[in-house]
Amino acid sequence: MKINDSDKSSVLEIDHLVSSISGNEKNKISGVFLDESLLEFYSVNEEISIPPIPVSELDYSAGAAITGSLVSVIPEYLHGHMLLEKRKPSSEQHSLHFVKPIPGKLVDFVHILRFDFKLTGGHGTIAGKGDNRTFPGYMTDRIRYKSRLVPVIKGSNPILIDSFRLKSQLEVDTDGKRFTSVFFDEFSTTEISIDFSVKSGNDIYSIPPKIYQFISYDYFTACMNMPDPSASKLKAGSELFEPLFFYLYFQYRERHHEIEEKQLGVWDDYLELTESGVVQKPLLQERLRDFFSSYTLYRDDDMMLKGLRQIVINE
């Protein structure tokens, strides 16, 4: 995305809006949901206005107006984040991306919130006319998002999202068939994510991985999905995900030029080195099971008719 002078001013406005969040403000949402395609969205208490967006790409002047609405409805989740000017992935041209660095022991993490505002059918109300160059503005009570904890190289610039990568290709078993999937192959992302869940231990997850994957493949690596990325949840999630990530990491490759298995001793309580490789200790499984148990899936008859599921968050 090319940044012109107008956009530069809007970028500063966006960063000011987000950095002005006090940390004591509360979200104004009715819940976290999955739509009929199992994509996540926040349901907000009152509809927000999405201005007309260029068909080619969401510019940051419109992005500043949208950010004002986001700050008003999900301040807890945006607190401590900053705008990622160069979207990653760049293909999400009608999105706003926000990142927050989180330190770890052997790797660091970048939490990325990606909000998608491309006009789609099925919900919302058109608030004006569009044309060949511009999508019409609309009102909506849904904010489509992705929330990922991405493991990155220790000390790297969070804006680069320099992920700690797994293999460039991976063999995955699915439905009795074996596939060799090249990373970032869109067809294989769900299969790879489910494989992560199987290898980490299906019984630690409170929601079936075929419906929602807490550990998913993105940025060439294993990431943790965070439905409610408050500061406290991100801290707790990253502290548990780091040993789980390295357990998964050494399921797929034998070594890394910077990280050796012996360094995993920083998690003596969680991981064990055996002749057959790295294994999880019961305490890690117990802590992970407890963490994920705060999320449950709910669906009543009305939601079933609408094709919706709710991820209920139990504090």
Summary of the structure (lengths in Angstrom):
residues: 315
radius of gyration: 20.1
end to end distance: 39.4
largest distance: 65.7
contacts: 947
relative contact order: 0.13
helix: 32%
strand: 30%
